């Protein structure tokens, strides 16, 4: 939690941006894993509630009545039974005072307050809910069925929150840097452990253990797999094999802020010539972003510049052919890169994605193309601004079923060498990902130490494990 003044200033700015009405910011509740008393732990608070009200306790709602200039924290004090099992927790009034809120009320009062606001004709603002218990609560309070809540959520509030959370404050940047430092430990641990015969699950579990030991935990479920062509490949019991590549996509959450990195390593510590050829293309695409990402540049333009660079290099290997511009325009590159170049990152690893990606990664000037395969997964296209934190994560993947499908359909056949692609079906996939801070005139890596990724550097690191 930051200092009290941070939350006071944030709420004041939110009031200016929203303008009028009653703002409801719902905190999260404990979520049962498989029966009521066995909940997922630790509880993860809603990020927007944290941003404006700072407290991690479950069962809270933040109220900002802009029309009457009233801020409140709603929630019930815990009883002795909870104290016996969970330990002492400060009162709601004490929690509220820590973030500069002077008024509190029990949860039963919330219905009375929303009924009064409806009767007075006040605008009631809430963000799109993503948990079923919150959806039920909104239905009880406002009479809006869960199936309609996303569409009637306040666009004014969404845009205000996105505007504020997109540009990171210095203290937020420091928190992300600390998370990235733990990310370094996570990934270098994986690089030290990778060897023939060790299981994916063992390496993935050790990576998770670093996050739990040095931070609040992982920022998303760790991806560790020899099948790098599977975007979200969970660790399996499969032993690592000599000659294969292993992809590790992992990050931590520390002080409520995230890290997110990906590295791809040869199991035996040495790249084969074929692996190095593909890896070097991904490396070049990754490093190109560092040269061109800066304030005022559309991230969509950076994405497509990377796609053109990738296409040119794949043509040199005989995997693609034809005019580069036409190939990218047709989406042929998505055979190898079926996702976007990156996404916003902050309190959420895909920062604010639950508010609607069209409002987070796009704006009135830059709109997504939801029709074209691959391009429809571009999460970040808008112009970059100083203080944004974005990921830079190009990849090349050889997905056997996608190769078969496009070949059977003749899709982009004028740009793809399907006979050559057949020989890569056992290759897997490669991704290199880092977190970038957009600075005054460019960008920089986040975190004090760089996780090895240049081929010689990586091979040397693995040789000395």
VEXDREN-2710 file (C-alpha; in Angstrom, 1 decimal):
% VEXDREN-2710
k/r/px/py/pz
1/UNK/0.0/0.0/0.0
2/UNK/1.2/3.5/-0.8
3/UNK/0.9/6.5/1.4
4/UNK/-2.5/7.9/2.2
5/UNK/-2.2/11.0/0.0
6/UNK/-1.8/8.8/-3.1
7/UNK/-5.3/7.4/-2.7
8/UNK/-6.8/10.8/-1.8
9/UNK/-5.3/12.3/-5.0
10/UNK/-6.4/9.4/-7.2
11/UNK/-10.0/9.6/-6.0
12/UNK/-10.0/13.3/-6.5
13/UNK/-8.8/12.9/-10.1
14/UNK/-11.3/10.2/-10.7
15/UNK/-14.1/12.5/-9.5
16/UNK/-13.0/15.1/-12.0
17/UNK/-12.8/12.7/-14.9
18/UNK/-16.2/11.0/-14.2
19/UNK/-17.9/14.3/-13.4
20/UNK/-21.1/13.3/-11.7
21/UNK/-23.0/10.4/-10.2
22/UNK/-22.3/7.6/-7.7
23/UNK/-19.2/5.4/-8.3
24/UNK/-19.3/1.8/-7.0
25/UNK/-15.9/0.0/-6.9
26/UNK/-16.4/-3.6/-5.8
27/UNK/-13.6/-5.3/-3.9
28/UNK/-13.3/-9.1/-4.2
29/UNK/-14.4/-11.9/-1.8
30/UNK/-12.7/-15.1/-1.0
31/UNK/-13.3/-17.7/-3.7
32/UNK/-13.8/-21.4/-2.7
33/UNK/-11.5/-23.8/-4.5
34/UNK/-13.5/-27.0/-4.0
35/UNK/-15.7/-26.4/-0.9
36/UNK/-16.5/-23.2/1.1
37/UNK/-13.9/-23.4/3.8
38/UNK/-11.1/-24.2/1.3
39/UNK/-10.5/-21.0/-0.6
40/UNK/-7.9/-20.0/-3.1
41/UNK/-5.2/-18.3/-1.1
42/UNK/-4.0/-15.7/-0.8
43/UNK/-7.1/-13.7/-1.9
44/UNK/-6.5/-11.4/-4.9
45/UNK/-8.1/-8.0/-4.5
46/UNK/-9.7/-6.3/-7.4
47/UNK/-7.1/-4.1/-9.0
48/UNK/-9.2/-1.0/-9.5
49/UNK/-10.5/-1.2/-5.9
50/UNK/-6.8/-1.4/-4.8
51/UNK/-5.8/1.5/-7.0
52/UNK/-8.3/3.9/-5.4
53/UNK/-8.9/2.3/-1.9
54/UNK/-5.7/0.4/-1.3
55/UNK/-6.9/-2.3/1.0
56/UNK/-6.6/-6.1/0.5
57/UNK/-9.3/-7.3/2.9
58/UNK/-12.2/-9.2/1.3
59/UNK/-15.9/-8.0/1.4
60/UNK/-15.4/-4.3/0.8
61/UNK/-17.0/-1.8/-1.6
62/UNK/-15.6/1.7/-2.3
63/UNK/-18.2/4.4/-2.8
64/UNK/-17.5/7.8/-4.4
65/UNK/-20.6/10.0/-4.4
66/UNK/-19.4/12.8/-6.7
67/UNK/-22.6/14.8/-6.5
68/UNK/-22.5/15.1/-2.8
69/UNK/-18.6/14.9/-2.4
70/UNK/-18.8/11.9/-0.2
71/UNK/-16.4/8.9/-0.1
72/UNK/-17.1/5.8/1.9
73/UNK/-15.8/2.3/2.5
74/UNK/-18.6/-0.2/2.9
75/UNK/-18.0/-3.5/4.7
76/UNK/-18.7/-5.5/7.8
77/UNK/-16.3/-5.8/10.7
78/UNK/-15.1/-9.4/11.3
79/UNK/-16.3/-11.3/14.3
80/UNK/-14.5/-13.4/16.9
81/UNK/-14.9/-16.6/14.9
82/UNK/-13.0/-15.1/12.0
83/UNK/-10.4/-13.8/14.4
84/UNK/-9.9/-17.2/15.9
85/UNK/-9.2/-18.8/12.5
86/UNK/-7.6/-15.9/10.5
87/UNK/-6.2/-13.6/13.2
88/UNK/-7.1/-10.0/14.0
89/UNK/-8.1/-7.6/11.2
90/UNK/-8.5/-3.9/11.7
91/UNK/-12.0/-2.5/11.6
92/UNK/-13.4/-1.1/8.4
93/UNK/-13.2/2.4/9.9
94/UNK/-9.5/1.9/10.6
95/UNK/-8.9/0.5/7.1
96/UNK/-10.7/3.4/5.6
97/UNK/-8.7/6.0/7.6
98/UNK/-5.5/4.5/6.3
99/UNK/-6.4/5.6/2.8
100/UNK/-8.0/8.9/3.7
101/UNK/-11.6/7.9/3.9
102/UNK/-13.6/9.2/6.9
103/UNK/-17.0/7.6/6.4
104/UNK/-17.9/3.9/6.6
105/UNK/-21.0/1.8/6.8
106/UNK/-21.9/-1.9/7.1
107/UNK/-22.7/-3.8/3.9
108/UNK/-26.5/-3.8/4.6
109/UNK/-26.4/0.0/4.1
110/UNK/-25.3/-0.4/0.5
111/UNK/-28.7/-1.4/-0.8
112/UNK/-30.3/1.6/0.9
113/UNK/-27.7/3.9/-0.7
114/UNK/-28.2/2.6/-4.2
115/UNK/-32.0/2.6/-3.9
116/UNK/-31.8/6.3/-2.8
117/UNK/-29.5/7.1/-5.8
118/UNK/-31.9/5.4/-8.2
119/UNK/-34.8/7.3/-6.7
120/UNK/-33.0/10.6/-7.1
121/UNK/-32.0/9.8/-10.7
122/UNK/-28.3/9.7/-10.0
123/UNK/-26.0/8.2/-12.6
124/UNK/-24.6/5.0/-11.1
125/UNK/-21.2/3.9/-12.4
126/UNK/-19.6/0.5/-12.1
127/UNK/-16.9/-1.4/-14.0
128/UNK/-17.6/-4.6/-15.9
129/UNK/-17.7/-7.4/-13.3
130/UNK/-15.7/-10.6/-13.9
131/UNK/-16.7/-12.6/-10.7
132/UNK/-20.0/-14.3/-10.3
133/UNK/-20.5/-13.2/-6.7
134/UNK/-20.0/-9.6/-7.8
135/UNK/-22.5/-10.0/-10.6
136/UNK/-25.1/-11.3/-8.2
137/UNK/-24.4/-8.4/-5.9
138/UNK/-24.9/-5.9/-8.7
139/UNK/-28.2/-7.7/-9.7
140/UNK/-29.4/-7.4/-6.0
141/UNK/-28.4/-3.8/-5.8
142/UNK/-29.4/-2.4/-9.2
143/UNK/-31.7/-5.0/-10.7
144/UNK/-29.5/-5.6/-13.7
145/UNK/-29.2/-9.2/-14.8
146/UNK/-25.6/-10.5/-15.1
147/UNK/-26.0/-11.1/-18.8
148/UNK/-26.4/-7.4/-19.3
149/UNK/-23.9/-6.0/-16.8
150/UNK/-21.0/-5.8/-19.2
151/UNK/-22.9/-3.9/-21.8
152/UNK/-24.4/-1.4/-19.3
153/UNK/-21.2/-0.9/-17.2
154/UNK/-20.2/2.8/-17.2
155/UNK/-18.1/3.7/-20.2
156/UNK/-17.3/7.0/-18.5
157/UNK/-15.8/5.2/-15.5
158/UNK/-14.0/2.7/-17.7
159/UNK/-12.3/5.4/-19.7
160/UNK/-11.4/7.4/-16.6
161/UNK/-9.8/4.4/-14.9
162/UNK/-7.9/3.4/-18.1
163/UNK/-6.6/7.0/-18.5
164/UNK/-5.3/7.0/-14.9
165/UNK/-4.0/3.5/-14.6
166/UNK/-2.3/3.5/-18.1
167/UNK/0.3/6.1/-17.1
168/UNK/2.4/4.7/-14.2
169/UNK/3.4/6.9/-11.3
170/UNK/7.1/6.8/-10.2
171/UNK/6.1/4.6/-7.2
172/UNK/4.3/2.2/-9.5
173/UNK/7.3/2.0/-11.8
174/UNK/9.5/1.2/-8.7
175/UNK/7.1/-1.6/-7.8
176/UNK/7.2/-3.1/-11.3
177/UNK/11.0/-2.9/-11.2
178/UNK/11.0/-5.0/-8.0
179/UNK/8.6/-7.5/-9.5
180/UNK/10.9/-7.8/-12.6
181/UNK/13.9/-8.4/-10.2
182/UNK/12.0/-11.4/-8.9
183/UNK/11.2/-12.4/-12.5
184/UNK/15.0/-12.5/-13.1
185/UNK/15.3/-15.1/-10.3
186/UNK/12.4/-17.1/-11.6
187/UNK/13.8/-17.4/-15.2
188/UNK/17.4/-17.9/-14.3
189/UNK/16.3/-20.7/-11.9
190/UNK/14.6/-22.4/-14.9
191/UNK/17.7/-21.9/-17.0
192/UNK/19.9/-23.5/-14.3
193/UNK/17.5/-26.5/-13.9
194/UNK/16.8/-27.4/-17.5
195/UNK/18.5/-30.6/-18.6
196/UNK/17.6/-34.0/-20.1
197/UNK/15.4/-36.1/-17.9
198/UNK/14.1/-33.3/-15.6
199/UNK/10.3/-33.0/-15.9
200/UNK/8.5/-29.9/-17.1
201/UNK/6.4/-30.0/-13.9
202/UNK/9.5/-30.0/-11.7
203/UNK/11.0/-26.9/-13.4
204/UNK/7.6/-25.1/-13.5
205/UNK/7.1/-25.9/-9.8
206/UNK/10.5/-24.5/-8.9
207/UNK/9.8/-21.3/-10.8
208/UNK/6.5/-21.0/-9.0
209/UNK/8.3/-21.5/-5.7
210/UNK/10.6/-18.5/-6.3
211/UNK/7.5/-16.3/-6.9
212/UNK/5.9/-17.6/-3.7
213/UNK/9.1/-17.2/-1.7
214/UNK/10.2/-13.7/-2.9
215/UNK/6.8/-12.2/-3.9
216/UNK/3.1/-12.5/-3.4
217/UNK/3.0/-15.4/-6.0
218/UNK/2.8/-15.7/-9.7
219/UNK/1.1/-13.1/-11.8
220/UNK/-0.4/-15.8/-14.0
221/UNK/-0.2/-19.5/-14.3
222/UNK/3.4/-20.4/-15.3
223/UNK/3.8/-21.7/-18.8
224/UNK/6.7/-24.1/-19.1
225/UNK/6.7/-26.6/-22.0
226/UNK/8.8/-28.3/-24.7
227/UNK/5.7/-27.6/-26.9
228/UNK/6.4/-23.9/-27.2
229/UNK/4.0/-23.8/-30.1
230/UNK/1.1/-24.1/-27.6
231/UNK/0.6/-20.5/-26.4
232/UNK/-0.5/-21.5/-22.9
233/UNK/1.3/-24.8/-22.4
234/UNK/1.1/-25.9/-18.8
235/UNK/3.9/-27.9/-17.3
236/UNK/3.3/-31.7/-17.7
237/UNK/5.0/-34.7/-16.3
238/UNK/7.0/-35.1/-19.5
239/UNK/10.8/-35.4/-19.1
240/UNK/12.9/-32.8/-21.0
241/UNK/14.5/-34.3/-24.1
242/UNK/17.9/-33.7/-25.5
243/UNK/17.7/-31.6/-28.7
244/UNK/14.4/-30.0/-27.8
245/UNK/13.6/-26.4/-26.9
246/UNK/11.8/-25.5/-23.6
247/UNK/9.8/-22.3/-23.4
248/UNK/9.2/-20.6/-20.0
249/UNK/6.7/-17.7/-19.8
250/UNK/6.4/-16.6/-16.1
251/UNK/6.1/-13.6/-13.9
252/UNK/5.4/-12.7/-10.3
253/UNK/3.2/-10.2/-8.4
254/UNK/4.9/-8.1/-5.8
255/UNK/3.4/-5.2/-3.9
256/UNK/0.4/-5.5/-6.2
257/UNK/2.4/-5.1/-9.4
258/UNK/3.4/-7.6/-12.0
259/UNK/6.3/-8.9/-14.1
260/UNK/6.0/-11.0/-17.3
261/UNK/8.9/-12.5/-19.2
262/UNK/9.5/-15.3/-21.6
263/UNK/12.7/-17.2/-22.5
264/UNK/13.2/-20.1/-24.8
265/UNK/16.2/-22.4/-24.1
266/UNK/17.8/-25.5/-25.6
267/UNK/17.4/-28.4/-23.2
268/UNK/21.0/-29.5/-23.7
269/UNK/22.3/-25.9/-23.4
270/UNK/23.4/-25.6/-27.1
271/UNK/21.2/-24.4/-30.0
272/UNK/21.3/-26.5/-33.1
273/UNK/21.8/-24.7/-36.4
274/UNK/18.1/-24.9/-37.3
275/UNK/17.0/-23.7/-33.9
276/UNK/19.5/-20.8/-34.0
277/UNK/18.2/-19.7/-37.4
278/UNK/14.7/-19.3/-36.1
279/UNK/15.8/-18.0/-32.7
280/UNK/17.9/-15.3/-34.3
281/UNK/14.8/-14.0/-36.2
282/UNK/12.8/-13.7/-32.9
283/UNK/15.8/-12.1/-31.3
284/UNK/16.0/-9.5/-34.0
285/UNK/12.3/-8.7/-33.8
286/UNK/12.5/-8.4/-30.1
287/UNK/15.5/-6.0/-30.2
288/UNK/14.0/-4.0/-33.1
289/UNK/11.2/-2.9/-30.7
290/UNK/13.7/-1.4/-28.3
291/UNK/15.0/0.8/-31.1
292/UNK/11.6/2.2/-32.3
293/UNK/9.1/2.2/-29.3
294/UNK/8.7/5.7/-28.0
295/UNK/6.0/8.2/-27.2
296/UNK/3.8/9.1/-30.1
297/UNK/4.4/5.8/-32.0
298/UNK/1.4/3.5/-32.5
299/UNK/2.2/0.1/-31.1
300/UNK/0.2/-1.4/-34.0
301/UNK/2.7/0.1/-36.4
302/UNK/5.5/-1.4/-34.4
303/UNK/3.7/-4.8/-34.5
304/UNK/3.4/-4.7/-38.2
305/UNK/7.0/-3.6/-38.7
306/UNK/8.0/-6.6/-36.7
307/UNK/5.8/-8.8/-38.9
308/UNK/7.5/-7.4/-42.0
309/UNK/10.9/-8.0/-40.6
310/UNK/9.9/-11.5/-39.6
311/UNK/8.5/-12.2/-43.1
312/UNK/11.7/-11.0/-44.8
313/UNK/13.8/-13.2/-42.6
314/UNK/11.6/-16.3/-43.0
315/UNK/11.7/-15.7/-46.8
316/UNK/15.5/-16.1/-46.5
317/UNK/15.0/-19.5/-45.0
318/UNK/12.5/-20.5/-47.7
319/UNK/9.6/-20.7/-45.3
320/UNK/7.8/-17.7/-46.8
321/UNK/7.8/-16.2/-50.3
322/UNK/6.2/-13.4/-52.4
323/UNK/5.9/-9.7/-51.7
324/UNK/6.4/-8.9/-48.0
325/UNK/3.8/-6.1/-47.9
326/UNK/1.2/-8.2/-49.6
327/UNK/2.0/-11.2/-47.3
328/UNK/1.6/-9.2/-44.1
329/UNK/-1.6/-7.5/-45.5
330/UNK/-3.0/-11.0/-46.2
331/UNK/-2.1/-12.1/-42.7
332/UNK/0.3/-14.9/-43.9
333/UNK/2.7/-14.1/-41.1
334/UNK/0.1/-15.2/-38.6
335/UNK/1.0/-18.8/-39.5
336/UNK/4.1/-18.1/-37.4
337/UNK/3.0/-15.2/-35.1
338/UNK/-0.7/-15.7/-34.3
339/UNK/-0.7/-13.2/-31.4
340/UNK/0.0/-9.5/-30.9
341/UNK/3.4/-8.0/-30.1
342/UNK/2.5/-7.1/-26.6
343/UNK/0.1/-5.8/-24.0
344/UNK/-0.2/-3.2/-21.2
345/UNK/1.2/-4.4/-17.9
346/UNK/0.8/-3.1/-14.3
347/UNK/-1.4/-4.2/-11.5
348/UNK/-2.7/-6.9/-13.8
349/UNK/-0.3/-8.8/-16.0
350/UNK/-2.7/-8.0/-18.9
351/UNK/-3.4/-4.6/-17.4
352/UNK/-7.0/-3.6/-17.2
353/UNK/-8.0/-6.3/-19.8
354/UNK/-11.2/-6.9/-17.8
355/UNK/-12.4/-3.4/-18.6
356/UNK/-12.5/-4.1/-22.3
357/UNK/-9.4/-4.4/-24.5
358/UNK/-10.9/-2.0/-27.0
359/UNK/-10.6/0.8/-24.3
360/UNK/-7.2/-0.3/-23.0
361/UNK/-5.1/-1.1/-26.0
362/UNK/-7.1/1.0/-28.5
363/UNK/-8.8/4.4/-28.8
364/UNK/-10.8/6.5/-31.1
365/UNK/-7.8/6.8/-33.5
366/UNK/-6.7/3.2/-33.5
367/UNK/-9.3/0.4/-33.7
368/UNK/-8.6/-3.3/-33.7
369/UNK/-9.1/-5.6/-36.7
370/UNK/-11.2/-8.4/-35.3
371/UNK/-11.7/-10.2/-38.6
372/UNK/-8.2/-11.3/-39.5
373/UNK/-6.7/-14.4/-37.8
374/UNK/-3.7/-13.3/-35.7
375/UNK/-4.4/-9.6/-36.0
376/UNK/-7.6/-10.2/-34.0
377/UNK/-5.3/-11.0/-31.0
378/UNK/-3.5/-7.7/-31.1
379/UNK/-4.0/-6.4/-27.6
380/UNK/-2.1/-3.1/-27.8
381/UNK/-2.4/-0.8/-30.8
382/UNK/-2.7/2.8/-29.6
383/UNK/0.0/5.5/-29.5
384/UNK/2.5/5.0/-26.8
385/UNK/2.9/7.6/-24.0
386/UNK/5.6/8.2/-21.5
387/UNK/4.9/6.2/-18.4
388/UNK/3.2/3.3/-20.2
389/UNK/4.5/-0.2/-19.4
390/UNK/4.1/-2.7/-22.3
391/UNK/5.4/-6.1/-23.1
392/UNK/7.6/-6.8/-26.1
393/UNK/7.0/-10.5/-27.0
394/UNK/7.5/-11.6/-30.6
395/UNK/7.5/-15.3/-31.3
396/UNK/7.7/-17.9/-34.1
397/UNK/5.7/-21.0/-33.7
398/UNK/5.2/-24.1/-35.8
399/UNK/1.7/-25.4/-35.0
400/UNK/1.1/-28.7/-36.8
401/UNK/-2.7/-28.5/-36.9
402/UNK/-2.6/-24.9/-38.2
403/UNK/-0.1/-26.0/-41.0
404/UNK/-2.5/-28.8/-42.0
405/UNK/-5.5/-26.6/-42.0
406/UNK/-4.1/-23.8/-44.0
407/UNK/-2.5/-26.2/-46.5
408/UNK/-5.9/-28.1/-47.0
409/UNK/-7.6/-24.7/-47.5
410/UNK/-4.9/-23.3/-49.7
411/UNK/-4.9/-20.3/-47.4
412/UNK/-2.1/-17.8/-48.2
413/UNK/-0.5/-20.5/-50.4
414/UNK/1.1/-17.7/-52.5
415/UNK/3.2/-16.6/-49.4
416/UNK/3.9/-19.9/-47.6
417/UNK/6.1/-22.8/-48.6
418/UNK/4.0/-25.7/-47.2
419/UNK/6.5/-28.4/-48.2
420/UNK/9.2/-26.7/-46.1
421/UNK/6.8/-26.1/-43.3
422/UNK/6.1/-29.9/-43.1
423/UNK/9.7/-30.4/-42.0
424/UNK/9.3/-28.0/-39.1
425/UNK/6.3/-29.7/-37.5
426/UNK/8.4/-31.1/-34.7
427/UNK/10.2/-27.8/-34.0
428/UNK/7.9/-26.3/-31.3
429/UNK/8.0/-22.6/-30.8
430/UNK/10.1/-19.7/-29.6
431/UNK/9.2/-16.5/-27.8
432/UNK/11.3/-13.8/-26.2
433/UNK/9.5/-11.4/-23.9
434/UNK/10.5/-8.4/-21.8
435/UNK/8.7/-5.6/-20.0
436/UNK/9.4/-2.1/-21.4
437/UNK/8.9/1.3/-19.8
438/UNK/8.1/4.1/-22.3
439/UNK/10.4/7.0/-21.4
440/UNK/10.6/10.6/-22.6
441/UNK/12.3/9.8/-25.9
442/UNK/12.3/6.0/-26.1
443/UNK/12.0/3.0/-24.0
444/UNK/14.0/0.8/-21.6
445/UNK/14.0/-2.7/-20.1
446/UNK/12.5/-2.9/-16.6
447/UNK/14.4/-4.7/-13.8
448/UNK/18.0/-4.2/-12.6
449/UNK/19.3/-7.4/-14.4
450/UNK/18.6/-8.8/-17.8
451/UNK/17.5/-12.4/-18.1
452/UNK/20.0/-14.0/-20.6
453/UNK/18.5/-14.3/-24.1
454/UNK/21.2/-13.5/-26.7
455/UNK/22.3/-16.9/-27.9
456/UNK/26.0/-16.9/-26.9
457/UNK/25.1/-15.3/-23.6
458/UNK/22.4/-17.8/-22.9
459/UNK/24.6/-20.8/-23.8
460/UNK/27.4/-19.5/-21.6
461/UNK/25.0/-19.0/-18.7
462/UNK/23.6/-22.6/-19.1
463/UNK/27.1/-24.0/-19.4
464/UNK/28.1/-22.6/-16.0
465/UNK/24.9/-23.7/-14.1
END
